[in-house]
Amino acid sequence: MASTPKPRFWNFYEGQTGWLRGFLITLAAAVFMTVSQAFHSNAMTFPSRFAYWLGLMTVGWVWGVIVSNLFFGDAARPKPIWRRVFLSALVIAIPYSVVVGVATHFARGSRFNSLAEIADLLESVLMVTAAMITINVLVARQSRATTSASSSPPRFLDRLPAKLRGAELWGVEAEDHYLRLHTSLGQDLILMRLSDALDELEGIEGAQVHRSWWVARQAVTQAVRGDGRATLTLKDGSQVPVSRTYARLLRARNWI
């Protein structure tokens, strides 16, 4: 049975570790805003001020996870990273300013009676939102770099025949009970099922594109769509069919 890729709900918060990291960043920001008495919150008592900032930061964090999937998720169109930071901060901040305004009214009795005051509120929310997203971008980048540097090579590479050791793996094609390996040093066959190989290929950026094919992302030189089907061309010239079962995933990941 073919393995099904796990959906990702925002690159920054993938898995339990990512969610914990996001919450700790949010908690640290709430503590900072409380201690610094940011944005004229000094009139509130310390416990009330902390509850106010923790509540706002937590709601903003959850809202940010939802919205930022559009800008940082697998289906997001590739744009310069800092442009995505600004656009996501803007989309998050505009409706979230209403939440902040309502919370500020009930917690501190403040009212926003003019366009200038509303503009100041939006500017403040946008500034804090952009800062939070930037922090998460930098932390996520560092985390991915550390994980990449410390992770062991995919187990499947140990199965490469001696003549292919050290080669770049471009594709794995099922042929009866064998797998044909497409690499930068040529091709060879090994005795193994594709369903078993998929588990050992974790750690290489790639995807199953057909019931008989797995390909590495870096190996794709061309993607052609026609007659309702798609075909990928690998670096060694191999033509790889994309079945309808996997086409939607590949479109979401900008492969085709």
N, C-alpha and C positions, 0 to 999 in steps of 0.2 A: 504493500500500500504506500502511496506517495505521501511524504510528509507535508504538512501544511504550515507555511511560515507563520510565525506569531505576529499578530498586529501590534503596531507601536502607537501609543497614545500621545506621545510627544517625546522626541529624542532625549530631552533633558531629564525626563521622569520615567524612563523605561526600567521596570523592575522595582523590587522593594527598596533596593539601595538608592535608586534615583529618587523615589518618592520621599524617603527619609532625608536625603540631602536637600531636597527642595523645601521640606518643612523646617529643617534646621536653619536654612538661609532666611526663611520667613520669620522664624522665631528671633534670630539674631537682629534682623531689621526692626522688629517690633520693640525689642529691648533698647536698641539704639535710639529710636524715635521717642521712646518713653523717657529715657535718661536725659536726652538732649532737649526735651520739651519742645519738640519741633512744631512748627506751624501754629504758634500761639496756643499750645495746649498746656501751658504752665499754670493756668487757673484751676485745672483739675487736680484732684488728689492723686498721689502716686498709683494706688490700686486702680482707680477709675481710668487714669491715663493709660496704664498698661493694658487693661481690658479693652479700651477703645482702640489702641493701636494693634493689639494682637488680633482682634476681631476683623478690623479693616484689612490687615495684611493677609490674614488667612483667606478671607473671601476673595481678595484680589489675586492671591496665588492660585486658587482653584479656577477662577475665571480666566486667569492668564494661561493655565494649562489647556483649557478648552479652546481659546481663541488662537493660541500660538501653534496649535497643531496645523493650522492653515499655512503657517509661514515656515515651520521647521520640521513638519512631519514628512513621511515618505512621499506623500502626494504633492508636496509643495514644489512649485516651480523654482529652479535654481536662480537665485538672485544674489548679489553681493551681500554678505552676512550683515553688515551694518545697515544696509537699506532695509533688510527684513526686521532688524531690531527696531528701527524707527517706525515702520509701517505697523508692526504688531503692537508696539506701545501706543500708537495713535488709536488703533481699533479698540484696544483694551480700555484706554483712558476715557474716551468720550462717554460711553454708557456708565462706566464705573464712577465717573465724577458725580453722577446722580446719587449713587449709593453713598459716597463720601459726604455729599451735601446733606442727605437725610440723616445719616449717622451723626454728623456734626451738630445738626439742629437739635436732635434729641439728647445728645450727650453734653453739649455745651450751651444750648439755647441760641446758637448763632443763626442768623438769617442772611441770605444772599439776595439783596434787594436791587442790584443794578447789574448791567451787563459787564461792567468792569470787575465787579466782585466775582461774577461767574467765570469770566475769563481768567482771573487770578487763580480760582479754584482748579480750572482745567489745566492751567500751566503747571501748577504744583503737582497734580495727580500725574500728568504726563512725565514730569521730571522724575518722580519717584518710580513710576512704572518702567521707564527707560533704564533707570539705574538697576532695578531688580532683574530685568531681562538681561542686561549686560553682565551682571554678576553671574547669572545662571549660564550664559553662553561661555564665559571664561572658565567657570568651574567644570562645566560639562566637557569642554575641550581638553582641559588638564586631565580629567578623569579618563577620557577615552585614550589620551596619549599614554597615560600610566598603565592602563589595562593592556593596550597594544604592546607596550614594551615588555611587560611582565608575563604575558600569556605565552603558553607553549605552542609550537606549531601544530596545525591540525593533524589528527592521527592518520588521516588518509594518506598524507605525504609519505609516511613510512612504508606504504605499500607499493610505492613506485619501484619498478624494476631497476636494477643497478645502472643500466644505460641511460635511465631517465632521471636519476637522482640529481637534485639541484635545479631541475627544470621548472619553468612556470607551468602550472596546470591550467589549461584553457577549457577543456571540456571532458565530460565523461559520458560515453554512449553505451547503452545496453545492447548486447548481442547474444541472444539466448541466455546461457548461464554465465557469460563473460562480460567484462566491461572493457571497451576500447578507450584508452587514455589518449587524449589529444594534448600535447605539450609543446613547449618551445624547442624541445630536442627530438621531436618525432612522436610516433605512435607505438603503442604496444597493448597487449591484452593481459588482463589478470582475471582469475576465477573469483567472482564475487557478484552478489546481487546489487542492483542499483538502490533498492530500498535500504539495504544495510550501509551502503556507501554514503548515503545522504546524512546519516548521523555523524559519520566521521569527517564530513566536509565542513562541519561547523567551524567557523573561524576564517573561512575564505569568503570574500564577498562574491556571492553568486546565487543562482536560483535554479530550481528544476523548471524547465520550460516545456517539457513534453514527458510522456510516461517513459520514454526511453533516453531522455537527455537531461543532463545538468551542465550548465555553462558558467564560467567565471565572468564577472562583470567586465574586467579589464580586457578580456579576450574578444569582446564583441566590437567589430569594426564597422558593421552596417546592420541596420534593421529595416526591412522592407515589408510594407503592409499591402495586401491586395486580395480581392475575392474573399474577404472576411477572415483571412488568415494572415499570419506574419511569419517571416523567415529571418533568422539571424545569421550573419556571416562571421565566422571566427578568423583569427589571425592566420590560421593555416589553410584558409579557404573553404573550410567545411561549411555546408549549408545546413542549418539547424531549424527544423520546423517548430513553431510555437503552437501548441494546441489551445483550443478555446478555454480549457480548464484553467490554464495559467496566464492567458493573455491579459485578463483584468488586473492581476497582480503586477505584471510587468509594465502595464500602462501606468499604474499608480506609482511605480518606482522610476518612471521616465526612461524605461529601457526601449520602449517602442512608441 
